[in-house]
Amino acid sequence: MNVAVKAAKHAAPGPYLGFALQPVRLCYHLLTCPSGAHVSLELLDDVAIHRADGTLALEQTKSALKQNPLSDWAADLWKAIANWLDSAASGAIDPSKCQFRIYVSPLHTGAVAQALSDCNSDAAVEKLTAAAALNFKKKKPAACAPYIQRFLSASDDERAAIVTRLTIVSEADPLESLRTLLKTTVVPELIDVLCESAIGMAKEQADELIRQGKAAKIDGDRFKANFIAFVQRNNLPGLLTSLTEKPDEDQVVAILVQRPTFIRQLELIDSNYDDRMRAVSDYLRSSADKTRWAETGAVFEGSLRDFDESLVWRHGLISDEIADLSSHHDSIRKGRAIYRRCAQLQIPIDGRAVPEHFVHGCFNALADTLRLGWHPEYEALLGPSEE
């Protein structure tokens, strides 16, 4: 077996799309595990694949920003092997039914790590052990000493059971493997946001199981089915996709009680509590969508400005129509009618459909800067915009 060293054009030192390494690897294995398998987080190992036939793949993940965990005397390298030897000795795992993997990112190499990963026979393990014992006696590296001693004190059969089933993988960017899975099926601007969503889905499922006091062990088939449905929904031609999650109630309430201008606009027309909660939620999501679409190039920034101008124009038409047809109604009732008509509009951007929340959220963003309003006298009642 060779140490698989995979360079990538997307170098991502540190957090990967905002996630630690373990959730990234959890997600990757959920999307690639065989039918009938489950993938666990911090159960038998950092990440583990539980196959339907009872075999396991145990993976130790190492995020290596400052040190090389694959150097010859790296404590991380020898500790991983020592831990597997202990698990086998205690009966927690059966090495004959396991594959072992040390996964390192960003890219690192090491001569001993390469030799360990290359061992595919008992004889090769014995030769490596003899060399390790000799070098250890000469150098006496303190940091990894207890772990190497554990390795050397094991029997030949115990060492061979682990090392002949060991693979060491180092990648410059762990996201590249996820990107590769998506590249042939989705438009380029969606790749990273879909990777982020997939990792978030995996992490949230694991976190929820842990909150429930259960093992963080996720059904791979179900995860793949859910993610495929998610991708299909968000990769439709002619659709601008929102990958912004609906904010939770606490987040919405926290903004609502601050009474930003767009909420004060709704107060002027006596809108109900549910309308105001929806306004905050849609405002947050549409603002995030605009930022992401502009950053990824999904939408030209000029098109977003034109879209806002279109909303202001349509608001003016609706306001004039309500004034003409409802002159007998008071200002509050007229304002509610204007707001409801605007909230129901669905207007594309550059011919592409937008998510249901988007137009409503953009109207509230414009109301927040007083570029438009609902009550016919909103400018006099609220004063000039501070922006």
Secondary structure, DSSP 8 states (H G I E B T S, - for coil): ---EEE--SS---SSBTTB-HHHHHHHHHHHHS-TT-EEEESSSSSEEEE-TTS-EEEEEEEE-SSS-TTSTT-HHHHHHHHHHHHHHHHTS--GGGEEEEEEEES----HHHHHHHH--SHHHHHHHHHHHHHHHHHH--TTTHHHHHHHHHS-HHHHHHHHTTEEEEEES-THHHHHHHHHTTS-GGGHHHHHHHHHHHHHHHHHHHHHTTS--EEEHHHHHHHHHHHHHHH--TTB---------HHHHHHHHTT--HHHHHHHHTT--HHHHHHHHHHHHHHHHHHHHHHHHTSS-HHHHHHHHHHHHHHHHHHHHHHHHH-TTS-HHHHHHHHHHHHHT----BTTBB--HHHHHHHHHHHHHTTSS-SSTTHHHHH-S---
